[in-house]
Amino acid sequence: MEETVQVGPIDRGFAPVTMFSVPRIVRHRIADARWTLPDLRIAVVSDLHVCRPWTSLAALRRIVNQVNALRPDLILLPGDFIADSNLPARHVPASAIVAELGRLRAPLGMAAVLGNHDWWDCALSRETEFARNTVAEALEGSPVALLSNRSLGIEHGNGRFWIVGIDSQHARKHLKKQGFEDPDIAFAGVPDGAPAILLAHEPDYFAVGDPRAFVQVSGHTHGGQANLFGWRPMTPSAHGSRYAWGHIREAGRHLIVSGGIGYSGVPLRILQPPEITLVTLQRGG
């Protein structure tokens, strides 16, 4: 299994401190015997937190162009489209964010889940006691499939694989209530033993050891947003920095945690630049 980091010519990602979302390209390669289909290139764009001035619509437009230039087979969006309300910024409506994301192109399509900020920092969600959500409503009718506790079968080569999405595990953390995830409902339509990729905003679900997906793709952590030579003290996880960033392998399963694009709390990244993550699945093992 090979992992490399490729930096684009206009990337500022290796600067010690970054305050604007100029992403690098981070590549991960997973070779696993359970993947019997042709190679699959997945672009992961996580934690956009679109707002002015930190990750503006103009910046999002450039990011969309950058992703399209990678020519991925599939695009996954692991949530947190809107900004953290604690961030000193001017928020951007979910409808404008989704309209720009509608320009993304991938032959096998695009799929998304909601993040905790998409729920908690959505005024409509709080006003309706989480019965409605502006991001979910903006995604309706868009080219992006919202996988809130459901699966999507995708034909690839001479076979089929499944993308399974679970809703945010921390959607109501501020209220000390369980999130909206329901893995059993999400996996209900997936045949036993079928190749499945789990899309979950928060990476902590990986600790459950669910065998129904051999790969999980997540965001949420921003790579800790500060990386002090591998120590990521700001990682928002019950497991510390165990699932903070990158390609993690446990019990024969794979977790990819994208460092994401935007910011939470403070508009600052220290040695953890914004990233577009490109994952290649291939036969192997």
N, C-alpha and C positions, 0 to 999 in steps of 0.2 A: 504494500500500500504506500502510495507516494503523496506527499503534501508539499506544495510550493506556494510562494507568495509572488505574484507578478504585479509590478507597479507600472501604471500607465505614464506616458510622457508628461502629462500635466498634473500628475498627482503630487500633493503636498503631504502625503500621509506619514512620512518618516520625520516630519518636524516634531520636536518634543511636545509642543502644545498646538492643538488645532481648535479653532473657534468657528470655522465655517465648514459645511459639509461638502468636501471635495474628496470623493471616495477613491480608494485604491481597489484593485481586483485581487481577491484572495481565492486561490484555487485549492480544492480538496479532491482527492481521487480515492474512491472506494472500490476495491476488488473483492467480490464475495461470491461464493458458490451458489448462494440463493438467488442471485440475479442471473437469469438464463436468457434474458432478452438482449437485443443489441445495445451498444453503449448509449447512455442517456446523459445529456448535459442539462443540468438544472441551474438556472440563475435564481439566487435568493436575494430579495430586497426587503430588508426588515427595518422596523423602528424608524420610519421616515420622520415622524413628529414634525410635519410640515408647519412652518410658521415663519414670520418675518422678524428679524433678518437672517436667522440662522440656517434654516433650510426652506428657502422661499420657493414659490411656484417656478420661478426661473431656474433655480437650482434643480428642482425636480425634473424640469424639462430636459436639462442636460443629463441627468441621471438616466432618464428613460432612453435617451439617444445612446448613452453608453451601454446600457443593457442590450438594446437592440443590435448594436454593433458586435456584440459577443455571439450572436446567432444561437441562442440556447434552444434546446428542444422544448423545454418546459420552464415556466416562471412560477416561483412560489413566493407569496407575500405573507410572512408570519405575523402581521399585525402591528398595532400602534401607528396608525396613519396620522392621527391628530396629535396636537402638542400637549405636553404636560402643562396643566394650568398653573403650576408653580414656576414655570420657566418665564423669565422676563422677555416677553415676545408678543407679537400680534398674531392671533390665531387665523387660520385659513379654513374656510368651510369645507366639510367633507366632500360636498358635491364637486368643488373645484379640484380637489386632490384626485378624486376618482376619474374625473374627466381627463386629466392629464395622464393618469395611469392607463386609460383606455388606448393610448397610443403604443403600448407595449405589444410586441409581436413574438409569438412562439408557435410553431406548428402543432404542438400538443396542448396548447392552451395555457391558461393562467388560473391559479387557485389561491385563495386567501383564507385566513382566520382573523378574528378580532383579537386585539390585545387588551390588557387591563386598562390602559389609558383611553382606548376607544370607548370603553364603557364608563369609567369613572369620570373622565373629563369631558364627556358629552352631556351638555345641559339637558337635551331632550331625554336622555336615558334617566337622569336623576329626577327630572320632572314627572316622568311617567312610571317611576319605580322600576325601571329597566325593561318596560314593556316594548319600548321603541328605541331605535338607535340610528343616528344620522349616517354613520359609516355603512351600516348594513343596508339602509334604505338607498344610499347612493350606489351601492354595489349591485342592487337589483336592476336587471336589464343591461348591466355593463358586460364587457367581455370577460370580466374576472368572476370566477365561480366562488361564492362564499360557502365554505365548508364548515358550518356551525354544527358540529356533532353529526356529520354525515360523510359519506365516501363518494368517490368518483372513479369509475373504471375507465382506463385509457388504453386504447389499442396502440401497440408499438411492435413493429416487426410482425412476426407471426403469432404474437401472444398479447397478453393484457396484464397490466399492473394497476394497482389502486393507490390513489392519494386519499388518505383518511385525515380529516380535520377535527380537532376538538376545540371547543370554545375556551375562553380565558379562564385559567385556574384562579386568578387573583382579581377577577372583575369586581368583587365586592369585599376585597380585603379590608378596606377602610371601615366597613361595617362589621368586620369580624365574622363574615358569613362565607360559606363555601362559594366557589366560583360557579360558572355555568358549564363546566366540562362534563361530558357523559360518554366515556370511551366505549361502553357496551353498545349504546345506540349508534355511535359513530362507526363501529366495526360490524354492525349487524348484517350489512349487505356484502361483506367481503368473504369469499369462499375460504375455507380452512386451508392453510398452507400457501395461499396466493401471495405473490410478492407485493408487499404493502409498505408505503412510505407514510409515516405519521407526521402531520403538520400541527405543531403545538406552539403557541406563542411562548409560554414559559418552559424552559428546559427541564424543570424539576420532575415532570412526569416520567422522565427516563429512569429515575430511581425505582419506580414501581416494578420495572423489569418485564413489561408487557411483551410477550413473545409474538404477538400478532403482527408486529412491524419490525423488520430488521434494521430499518433506518428511521431515525427521528430528525426532523429539521425544525429548529427553533431560533428565536431571537431573544428579546426582552432584556438581556443583561448589558447590552452595549459593550460587551467585552470587559465589563467592569467600569468602563469609561476612563479609568485611570489604570495603567499597567506599569507597576513599579518593579520592573525586572521579574515579571511573573507573579508578583503579589498584586492581587486585584481586590483591595479592601472594600470597594464600593459595590461589589456584585450583589444585586438584589435576589438572593437565593437562600433557601433554607439549608443549602449544602455548601455555603461559603463559595470559594472559587472553584469547586470541583467541576461545575458545569458552566464556567464563566465564558469560555470562548474556544472555538476551533473544533477539531475532530477528536471526539472522546470515544473510546472503545471499552465496553464492559460486558462481560458474559457473552461474548460473540456478537453483540449488537453495536450499532454505530449511532452516535449523536453528532450532528453538525449544529454548532451554535454560531450564528452570524454576529459579527460585531456591530452590524446595523449602520444606519446613516446619521440619525439625529441625536438629540440630547434630551436628558431628563434632569430636572433639578437645577443644574447650572449648565450654561452653554460652553462647556469646556471638555476637551479630551486630552489626556496626557499619555503619550506613547501608546495610544489605542485609537488610531485614525478611523474615520468612517470607511465602510467597505461595501462593495458588491461582492457577494460570495458565489463562486461557480463550482458546482459539485458534479463530478463525472462518476457515474455508476458503470461498472463493467464486470464481465464474467471473471471469476478468479477464485482464489482461496484453496 
